[in-house]
Every structure is written in structure tokens, then in C-alpha cells.
Amino acid sequence: MEQKIRRDRNMGSNLRRLRLERGISQEKLCAELQRRGCDIGRTTYAKYESGELNIRASVLIELRKFYNCAYDEFFAGLDVDES
């Protein structure tokens, strides 16, 4: 029996937008996150941005501190009805 996996909303485009607005590469961002105690590699972070992987709360917390932004920035546009 084939099971369909429901695709959840993801914040990948918001993560990419925030990173590009700061002019930082995925590699440099991951190095900074590692310095802050988040064990995350560039490949994993790329999957966050592409929506292939849901982001961990601990990473989101450190990203908010790094970007000095509100959590709303990560969730922008995700509450739109998909009717």
C-alpha cells in the first residue's frame, strides 16, 4: 500500500532571504552556528533552506539571536490559507 506523505509548510525561503539579506554564505553561517554550540553542517542547513528538512528549535533560537530579529521573520507568509 502506497502512503502519501503530506508536505508541511516550511520556512526555507525565509531562511534563505534572511541569510542573503545579511550577505553571508551557508558555510559562514554554519561556522557561526557551530561556534554558538549548534552542531550543524552546510548540507543540513541547505536542506532547511530547500524545505527537505524541518529546522530544529535550537537552531532557530540561535538564528534569531544571530540575525537579531523577531521569530515572525522566520514564519512570514506561512499562515496563508491554501484553499
C-alpha positions in Angstrom: 0.0 0.0 0.0 1.4 3.3 -1.1 1.5 6.0 1.6 1.4 9.7 0.5 3.5 12.0 2.7 1.8 15.3 3.2 4.2 18.1 2.6 4.2 20.5 5.5 4.8 24.2 5.3 8.4 25.2 5.6 10.3 28.3 6.3 13.1 27.6 3.8 12.6 30.7 1.7 12.5 32.9 4.8 15.8 31.3 6.0 17.4 32.0 2.6 16.1 35.5 2.5 17.4 36.4 5.9 20.8 34.9 5.1 21.1 36.7 1.7 20.0 40.0 3.2 23.0 39.7 5.5 25.3 38.7 2.6 26.6 35.6 4.3 27.2 32.2 2.8 25.8 29.0 4.1 29.3 27.9 5.1 30.0 31.0 7.1 26.6 30.9 8.8 27.1 27.2 9.8 30.5 28.1 11.2 28.9 30.8 13.3 26.2 28.4 14.4 28.8 25.8 15.4 30.7 28.5 17.3 27.5 29.1 19.2 27.1 25.4 20.1 24.8 24.2 17.2 26.3 21.1 15.6 25.1 21.8 12.1 26.8 21.3 8.7 26.2 23.1 5.5 24.5 20.2 3.8 21.9 20.0 6.7 21.4 23.8 6.5 20.9 23.6 2.8 18.1 21.1 3.4 16.5 23.6 5.8 16.5 26.2 3.1 15.2 23.8 0.4 12.4 22.5 2.7 13.7 19.0 2.7 14.3 19.0 6.4 12.5 20.8 9.3 14.7 23.0 11.3 15.4 22.2 15.0 14.2 24.6 17.6 17.7 25.1 19.0 19.0 26.2 15.6 16.1 28.6 15.2 16.8 30.1 18.6 20.5 30.8 17.6 19.5 32.1 14.2 17.1 34.6 15.8 20.0 35.8 18.1 22.4 35.9 15.1 20.0 37.9 12.9 18.7 40.0 15.8 15.2 39.6 14.5 11.8 38.6 15.7 10.6 35.0 15.3 7.9 36.3 13.0 10.6 36.8 10.3 11.0 33.0 10.1 7.3 32.4 9.8 6.4 35.2 7.3 3.9 34.1 4.8 3.3 30.6 6.2 -0.1 31.3 7.7 -1.7 31.9 4.3 -4.8 29.7 3.7 -4.2 27.1 1.0 -7.8 26.8 -0.1 
